[in-house]
Amino acid sequence: MHLIGTLIARLRSDDSGFAMATVVMGIAVATILAVAAVAATNSDIQLTGRSIDEKRAYEAAQAGVADYSYHLNNDNGYWARCTDVPTPNAVNQMNPTTIKTRPVPGDTGARYSIELLPATGKSACSTSDPIGTMIEGSGTATSTFRIRSTGYSGSGCATNLRGSKCVRRSIIASYKRASFLDYVYFTQLETSDPQTYENSSTINGAYTQCSKTIQQGRYDSTIPNSGGRYCDRIVFASGETIDGPLHTNDALIICGTPTFGRSPSDLIEVSATDPGWYSSSGCSGNSPTFKGQFLKEAPTLTPPPTNAQLKNVPGALKFTGQVYITLSGNNMTVTNGSSTLYSGAVPTSGVVYVSNSSCSSGLNPFTATYPTTSTCGNAYVKGTYTSQLTIAAENDIIIEGNICRGSSCGTPTGAGLLGLIANNFIRIKHPICPSSNLGCTSGTISSQTGKVDYHSGRYEDAECSGGVNGTGSNSNLRIDAAMLAIQHSFIVDHYDCGAQLGTLTVNGAISQKFRGPVGIVGNHGYSKDYNYDDRLRYLAPPKFLDPVESAWHMQRQTSTG
């Protein structure tokens, strides 16, 4: 404006017509510039104010996610109560008529609301069926639920949260409970299954002493009634690689230089406190390589006590007593002795359950044989698959041949997913026969002592009675599946006998209570090649069981503007 005043003064003191025209023109230009400057200044002020509101609205949305996560971590069932949660809260059904909000702590004036986004095909969260209405049942979002947190900031929010003068920013967060499928290898206890000891008195004592973790004193004293024997030390040894994430409720025992994980994205979790791993006696130069993040004091994960809930899945295909299941693409054949019990497509429920008729004896892997029939709920499984299926057995699952995803046992292909869940053992069939009877298939050696002594970082041979691998033993076996042995182990029968069987390749996940041996390094059984199926981070076989009381964690977070 000072420029305009100067031009007017010059106009008054100049008599030249040309000068007059020039000055008038100058006044006009200066006026236009001044008006433009004022307009630009006001625009900048408005833009700056909106930017501040956008920032505050986004921070408010983040505060809403943090608030919901806090309550969920303190109460695993918070989500299942839908909007019926303690006040004050900002929890709403999706697209509510009246939006319930909470202020962001501090004096920003911003607020947030939380909407529960129902599962695909559902309209709202229901406390009478929270799983059915909130938890996604298929696709890459299987076993997750979502919320939308919206932040509000601006002068118009006080009267109309949906109005143009109220700035809104939203974040969609998805949550998933910790799962056994998050790991290529999960164990509760890093020691041999008590059933692998040599006599009933030692077995009974082992259930007491060996069900402790290292830090609870597993090796502080001998097994009761064992004649001075300590619980077995199952180690991770030089040359072994865990190609994926790992979790143990125990501590790791190291002999040499094993490798854990493929990259920092693979979590290597132990529930033990510092140091989280221990050197095995008789081993030197113990130094594990952690390519994955090594996390101590991780929350413990506990399987449900049984798989009985799978028996009650609507549409589950059910059998009683021992059966043989052969998979072929999207089909399966189920037999019992010479009888065919089922031949057709995999059930639409995706679940097969095999119940006991009567079953009292527990497995001894050193004396295992393979009778044609049994009243125990055992499922023998082999074949190739392209469908999605979970096979559950009230007793054991016995793997009697390759189980491969795809139409053959080449590179795993297709969208198939297979879950194997046994209440007791998941066993690999390995018949041991006398050297004079190489053709036996059921196994006839049953006189082993089962005594496997630990010396200098390795296990010495048990007494195999001169047995050899019988017909039906599988060299270089492959299993593409997610496996859970609830009360016992994933194990090779007679792992300490017979000639070496090559490599046991697992593409999927192994979860077990105790460590199950699959061989004696360099002498018997298999060497290990365990690989994580990364699809299991987001997908699961039908109705695969989750840990009891497992915590929810945020799987992903997306800003929606």
CORFENUR-V550017 format. One record per residue. N is the residue number from 1. PSI is psi in whole degrees, -180 to 180 (* if undefined). BURIAL is I if it has 9 or more other ideal C-beta (glycine too) atoms within 8 Angstrom, else O. Layout:
N	PSI	BURIAL
N	PSI	BURIAL
This chain:
1	-27	O
2	-34	O
3	-42	O
4	-44	I
5	-41	O
6	-42	O
7	-38	I
8	-42	I
9	-41	O
10	-35	I
11	-43	I
12	-29	O
13	2	O
14	121	I
15	-3	O
16	129	O
17	-40	O
18	-41	O
19	-39	I
20	-49	I
21	-40	O
22	-43	O
23	-41	I
24	-44	I
25	-39	O
26	-39	I
27	-43	I
28	-46	O
29	-44	O
30	-39	I
31	-44	I
32	-44	O
33	-41	O
34	-44	I
35	-42	O
36	-39	O
37	-42	O
38	-43	O
39	-42	O
40	-39	O
41	-45	O
42	-39	O
43	-42	O
44	-40	O
45	-43	O
46	-43	O
47	-42	O
48	-41	O
49	-41	O
50	-38	I
51	-40	O
52	-43	I
53	-39	I
54	-43	I
55	-45	O
56	-37	I
57	-42	I
58	-42	I
59	-35	I
60	-40	I
61	-40	I
62	-39	I
63	-36	I
64	-43	I
65	-44	I
66	-39	O
67	-48	I
68	-42	I
69	-39	I
70	-49	O
71	-37	I
72	-38	I
73	-28	O
74	-16	O
75	102	O
76	-22	I
77	9	O
78	-44	I
79	-34	I
80	-14	I
81	6	I
82	-122	I
83	-2	I
84	64	O
85	160	I
86	144	O
87	156	O
88	147	O
89	166	I
90	29	I
91	126	I
92	157	I
93	171	I
94	137	I
95	59	O
96	152	I
97	-48	O
98	124	O
99	123	O
100	127	I
101	168	I
102	147	I
103	147	O
104	134	I
105	139	O
106	-180	O
107	49	O
108	-19	I
109	-7	O
110	155	I
111	169	I
112	155	I
113	156	I
114	128	I
115	136	I
116	117	I
117	113	I
118	164	I
119	161	I
120	128	O
121	-3	O
122	158	I
123	-23	O
124	157	I
125	133	I
126	128	I
127	-20	O
128	-20	O
129	65	O
130	-36	I
131	-48	O
132	-30	I
133	-17	I
134	-33	I
135	124	I
136	134	I
137	-3	O
138	172	O
139	-168	O
140	-15	O
141	13	I
142	134	I
143	16	I
144	161	I
145	162	I
146	152	I
147	158	I
148	118	I
149	125	I
150	130	I
151	146	I
152	136	I
153	140	I
154	165	I
155	-27	O
156	-5	I
157	-27	I
158	-29	O
159	-28	O
160	101	O
161	-21	I
162	4	O
163	169	I
164	-21	O
165	8	O
166	113	I
167	132	I
168	139	I
169	139	I
170	151	I
171	131	I
172	124	I
173	135	I
174	142	I
175	146	I
176	142	I
177	152	I
178	138	I
179	151	I
180	-23	I
181	-5	I
182	-7	I
183	143	I
184	-24	I
185	118	I
186	132	I
187	149	I
188	-38	I
189	129	I
190	62	I
191	166	I
192	149	I
193	134	I
194	-28	I
195	-11	I
196	4	I
197	168	I
198	-20	O
199	167	O
200	-37	O
201	-40	O
202	-40	I
203	-46	I
204	-42	I
205	-34	I
206	-34	I
207	-28	I
208	-54	I
209	-39	I
210	-1	I
211	8	O
212	154	I
213	170	I
214	-46	I
215	-12	O
216	-2	O
217	29	O
218	-37	I
219	15	O
220	-21	O
221	167	O
222	167	O
223	130	I
224	139	O
225	30	O
226	0	I
227	26	O
228	15	O
229	140	O
230	161	O
231	143	I
232	145	I
233	112	I
234	123	I
235	161	I
236	123	I
237	167	I
238	139	O
239	-16	O
240	138	I
241	129	O
242	104	I
243	71	I
244	-178	I
245	154	I
246	147	I
247	135	I
248	141	I
249	0	I
250	-158	I
251	157	I
252	146	I
253	124	I
254	135	I
255	95	I
256	-134	I
257	61	I
258	163	I
259	135	I
260	123	I
261	163	I
262	-31	O
263	172	O
264	-18	O
265	-15	O
266	114	I
267	130	I
268	100	I
269	133	I
270	142	I
271	-12	I
272	155	I
273	179	O
274	135	O
275	-9	O
276	-22	I
277	155	I
278	150	I
279	140	O
280	140	I
281	144	O
282	-2	O
283	149	I
284	161	O
285	35	O
286	117	I
287	91	O
288	149	I
289	121	O
290	96	I
291	-30	I
292	167	I
293	126	I
294	113	I
295	126	I
296	162	I
297	36	O
298	149	I
299	142	O
300	148	O
301	132	I
302	124	O
303	158	I
304	158	I
305	-30	O
306	174	O
307	18	I
308	-28	O
309	-25	I
310	-24	I
311	-27	I
312	8	O
313	125	I
314	132	O
315	3	O
316	141	I
317	121	I
318	142	I
319	160	I
320	135	O
321	179	I
322	133	I
323	161	I
324	123	I
325	121	I
326	121	I
327	144	I
328	98	I
329	-120	I
330	10	O
331	169	I
332	151	I
333	133	I
334	124	I
335	163	I
336	103	I
337	-127	O
338	0	O
339	135	O
340	116	O
341	-28	O
342	141	I
343	114	O
344	-161	O
345	153	O
346	137	I
347	145	I
348	-24	O
349	-23	I
350	13	I
351	133	I
352	131	I
353	132	I
354	116	I
355	158	I
356	144	I
357	-56	I
358	140	O
359	117	I
360	-28	O
361	135	O
362	158	O
363	137	I
364	110	O
365	-16	I
366	-15	I
367	15	I
368	134	I
369	177	I
370	76	I
371	150	O
372	-37	O
373	157	O
374	150	O
375	-5	I
376	151	I
377	73	I
378	142	I
379	115	I
380	130	I
381	140	I
382	170	I
383	-171	I
384	152	I
385	151	I
386	-1	I
387	-175	I
388	123	I
389	143	I
390	126	I
391	123	I
392	140	I
393	136	I
394	-27	I
395	-101	I
396	155	I
397	128	I
398	122	I
399	116	I
400	8	I
401	178	O
402	142	I
403	108	I
404	138	I
405	125	I
406	-172	I
407	-8	O
408	-177	O
409	36	O
410	-148	O
411	133	O
412	130	I
413	164	O
414	178	O
415	11	O
416	149	I
417	131	I
418	128	I
419	138	I
420	117	I
421	116	I
422	140	I
423	-35	I
424	-100	I
425	149	I
426	114	I
427	147	I
428	124	I
429	127	I
430	82	I
431	138	I
432	128	I
433	158	I
434	151	I
435	-23	O
436	0	O
437	65	I
438	-19	I
439	0	O
440	142	I
441	-25	I
442	-14	I
443	129	I
444	-9	I
445	119	I
446	21	O
447	15	O
448	152	I
449	-23	O
450	12	I
451	116	O
452	109	I
453	143	O
454	121	O
455	135	O
456	45	O
457	11	I
458	165	I
459	129	I
460	161	O
461	146	I
462	-180	I
463	103	O
464	4	I
465	30	O
466	16	O
467	156	I
468	164	I
469	126	I
470	171	I
471	134	I
472	-11	I
473	144	I
474	120	I
475	143	O
476	59	O
477	146	I
478	138	I
479	116	I
480	93	I
481	159	I
482	122	I
483	141	I
484	115	I
485	103	I
486	-51	I
487	-12	O
488	-122	I
489	162	I
490	118	I
491	154	I
492	124	I
493	142	I
494	42	I
495	-15	I
496	10	I
497	161	I
498	174	I
499	161	O
500	146	I
501	8	I
502	-140	I
503	136	I
504	112	I
505	124	I
506	125	I
507	100	I
508	-120	I
509	144	I
510	122	I
511	134	I
512	161	I
513	-51	I
514	157	I
515	130	I
516	120	I
517	146	I
518	1	I
519	174	I
520	118	I
521	124	O
522	-5	O
523	-52	I
524	163	I
525	-147	I
526	154	I
527	159	O
528	141	I
529	87	O
530	125	I
531	134	I
532	136	I
533	104	I
534	-16	O
535	-24	O
536	-11	I
537	-28	O
538	-18	O
539	159	I
540	146	I
541	156	I
542	127	I
543	25	I
544	139	I
545	145	I
546	162	I
547	152	I
548	136	O
549	31	O
550	150	I
551	150	O
552	143	I
553	152	O
554	123	I
555	-41	O
556	162	O
557	130	I
558	130	O
559	136	I
560	5	O
561	*	O
